[in-house]
C-alpha cells in the first residue's frame, strides 16, 4: 500500500478538478464537488489545512482512483 501525501482541502479539490469534478457549492468548511460526466458522482471535501488520512483515502476511493493515480494528479 502506497503512502498517502499530506494535502489541504483546496489541493485535493484542484486535483479532482483535473478528472472532471467541479465546485458545486460550499457549506461551511466543506466543498461539494460534482462530476459533470457520467456517472455523476458528488464528493464532499473538507476545506481544512490538512485532510485526515482516513478521509483522504475514502475520497480517493469514492472518486474511483488508486493512490498512485491520485499522486499523479497532484
C-alpha positions, 0 to 999 in steps of 0.5 A, a space after each residue: 500500500 502506497 503512502 498517502 501525501 499530506 494535502 489541504 482541502 483546496 489541493 485535493 479539490 484542484 486535483 479532482 478538478 483535473 478528472 472532471 469534478 467541479 465546485 458545486 457549492 460550499 457549506 461551511 468548511 466543506 466543498 461539494 464537488 460534482 462530476 459533470 460526466 457520467 456517472 455523476 458522482 458528488 464528493 464532499 471535501 473538507 476545506 481544512 489545512 490538512 485532510 485526515 488520512 482516513 478521509 483522504 483515502 475514502 475520497 480517493 476511493 469514492 472518486 474511483 482512483 488508486 493512490 498512485 493515480 491520485 499522486 499523479 494528479 497532484 
